[in-house]
Amino acid sequence: MITIGFIGAGKMASAIINGLDKKQCQIQLSASSAHSTQKHAQALNVTAAASHNDLIQSSDIIVLAVKPHIIPSVLTQHKIDKPIVSIAAGMTLSDLAELTSPTQPLIRVMPNINATIQKATTGITRNENVSDDTFATVVSIFERVGSVHEIAEKDFGTFTALAGSSPAYIYMFIDAMSRAGVLHGMPKDVSTKIVSETVLASAEMVLKSGENPWTLVDNVSSPGGTTVAGVVSLEQHNFVATVIDAITATVEKNNQMRQ
Ligand SMILES: NC(=O)c1ccc[n+]([C@@H]2O[C@H](COP(=O)([O-])OP(=O)(O)OC[C@H]3O[C@@H](n4cnc5c(N)ncnc54)[C@H](OP(=O)(O)O)[C@@H]3O)[C@@H](O)[C@H]2O)c1
């Protein structure tokens, strides 16, 4: 049975650990202190490692689930001779290789907040030192908390905007629609539920139908009807260009943070 060691046990590590089948893998963790490690391990029903070094020795795969600025100290203070999985935003494979060695097997992963409900959309890439078997194992770990997309590392910034940050934009859209419901006399909680269910089902329709989303817009726009009036109003206020600008701003910010 494979042993997965998590260094860091915050929001993202907890979401992933909660999704894993503890009958199929052993999980241990190590957080910022012995006390905190015990507390997290108890809450997640996994093993508390005595130290980072103990965890590294007894795990097959090490998941770095600390904030990006903590990674350099963890990697310089501890020699890790096992495949490393990093979920740190903005840390490239070459950043990680500089902190370890040119032969270190490294996998970069970008899950999103939907891991907390086992519906993450996760991006993944690896360096040339990672075997196909190890990569498949890591993919299967993240498949436990949602879908996994192997992407080129150059696309991680775009992926971060489209999957990492976009939940915030989608929440804004849901809230704006719900507020419009309130404006027209509906209680906020009722309109939020109605809008959320509609967003969920509409996304499912895009995925299941395989249609281009614009075709689906046309399908629900009857000539001279209510829907096309709203579609035209959205376009008069530059809806598409505004959304594209928001994604571009996110990608640019991501690139600036990398410099
Ligand atoms: N949250 C997201 O939506 C999201 C999405 C994609 C990627 N990520 C990435 O996931 C990583 C973790 O983010 P998070 O949101 O889970 O952060 P978080 O909730 O703040 O958790 C950070 C964890 O790191 C631990 N830690 C701090 N210093 C440590 C050290 N020296 N050794 C071991 N553990 C240490 C903390 O321990 P204590 O509990 O003891 O304080 C805590 O458990 C980040 O790199 C982030 O970029 C997060």
PDBQT file of the ligand as one rigid body, heavy atoms in Angstrom, charges set to zero:
ROOT
HETATM    1  N1  LIG A 301      -6.494  27.251  -0.938  1.00  0.00    +0.000 N 
HETATM    2  C1  LIG A 301      -6.615  27.126  -2.261  1.00  0.00    +0.000 C 
HETATM    3  O1  LIG A 301      -7.676  27.341  -2.860  1.00  0.00    +0.000 OA
HETATM    4  C2  LIG A 301      -5.432  26.675  -3.082  1.00  0.00    +0.000 A 
HETATM    5  C3  LIG A 301      -5.624  26.357  -4.443  1.00  0.00    +0.000 A 
HETATM    6  C4  LIG A 301      -4.526  25.882  -5.183  1.00  0.00    +0.000 A 
HETATM    7  C5  LIG A 301      -3.288  25.773  -4.586  1.00  0.00    +0.000 A 
HETATM    8  N2  LIG A 301      -3.133  26.124  -3.284  1.00  0.00    +0.000 N 
HETATM    9  C6  LIG A 301      -1.796  26.009  -2.715  1.00  0.00    +0.000 C 
HETATM   10  O2  LIG A 301      -1.867  25.112  -1.633  1.00  0.00    +0.000 OA
HETATM   11  C7  LIG A 301      -0.853  25.451  -0.705  1.00  0.00    +0.000 C 
HETATM   12  C8  LIG A 301      -1.487  25.456   0.668  1.00  0.00    +0.000 C 
HETATM   13  O3  LIG A 301      -2.508  26.432   0.675  1.00  0.00    +0.000 OA
HETATM   14  P1  LIG A 301      -3.667  26.389   1.793  1.00  0.00    +0.000 P 
HETATM   15  O4  LIG A 301      -4.732  27.296   1.305  1.00  0.00    +0.000 OA
HETATM   16  O5  LIG A 301      -3.973  24.973   2.155  1.00  0.00    +0.000 OA
HETATM   17  O6  LIG A 301      -2.868  27.098   3.014  1.00  0.00    +0.000 OA
HETATM   18  P2  LIG A 301      -3.170  27.050   4.555  1.00  0.00    +0.000 P 
HETATM   19  O7  LIG A 301      -4.575  26.647   4.823  1.00  0.00    +0.000 OA
HETATM   20  O8  LIG A 301      -2.677  28.344   5.121  1.00  0.00    +0.000 OA
HETATM   21  O9  LIG A 301      -2.233  25.861   5.088  1.00  0.00    +0.000 OA
HETATM   22  C9  LIG A 301      -0.854  25.965   5.138  1.00  0.00    +0.000 C 
HETATM   23  C10 LIG A 301      -0.319  24.800   5.952  1.00  0.00    +0.000 C 
HETATM   24  O10 LIG A 301       1.090  24.911   5.966  1.00  0.00    +0.000 OA
HETATM   25  C11 LIG A 301       1.547  24.553   7.259  1.00  0.00    +0.000 C 
HETATM   26  N3  LIG A 301       2.893  25.046   7.500  1.00  0.00    +0.000 N 
HETATM   27  C12 LIG A 301       3.334  26.313   7.660  1.00  0.00    +0.000 A 
HETATM   28  N4  LIG A 301       4.674  26.313   7.838  1.00  0.00    +0.000 NA
HETATM   29  C13 LIG A 301       5.078  25.011   7.776  1.00  0.00    +0.000 A 
HETATM   30  C14 LIG A 301       6.317  24.343   7.870  1.00  0.00    +0.000 A 
HETATM   31  N5  LIG A 301       7.450  24.996   8.036  1.00  0.00    +0.000 N 
HETATM   32  N6  LIG A 301       6.330  22.997   7.760  1.00  0.00    +0.000 NA
HETATM   33  C15 LIG A 301       5.183  22.290   7.567  1.00  0.00    +0.000 A 
HETATM   34  N7  LIG A 301       3.980  22.864   7.478  1.00  0.00    +0.000 NA
HETATM   35  C16 LIG A 301       3.931  24.207   7.578  1.00  0.00    +0.000 A 
HETATM   36  C17 LIG A 301       0.519  25.147   8.175  1.00  0.00    +0.000 C 
HETATM   37  O11 LIG A 301       0.660  24.499   9.413  1.00  0.00    +0.000 OA
HETATM   38  P3  LIG A 301      -0.223  24.862  10.696  1.00  0.00    +0.000 P 
HETATM   39  O12 LIG A 301      -1.585  24.295  10.381  1.00  0.00    +0.000 OA
HETATM   40  O13 LIG A 301       0.494  24.169  11.742  1.00  0.00    +0.000 OA
HETATM   41  O14 LIG A 301      -0.231  26.365  10.788  1.00  0.00    +0.000 OA
HETATM   42  C18 LIG A 301      -0.767  24.792   7.416  1.00  0.00    +0.000 C 
HETATM   43  O15 LIG A 301      -1.191  23.503   7.771  1.00  0.00    +0.000 OA
HETATM   44  C19 LIG A 301      -0.291  26.818  -1.114  1.00  0.00    +0.000 C 
HETATM   45  O16 LIG A 301       0.976  26.652  -1.677  1.00  0.00    +0.000 OA
HETATM   46  C20 LIG A 301      -1.269  27.319  -2.140  1.00  0.00    +0.000 C 
HETATM   47  O17 LIG A 301      -0.621  28.084  -3.142  1.00  0.00    +0.000 OA
HETATM   48  C21 LIG A 301      -4.168  26.543  -2.508  1.00  0.00    +0.000 A 
ENDROOT
TORSDOF 0
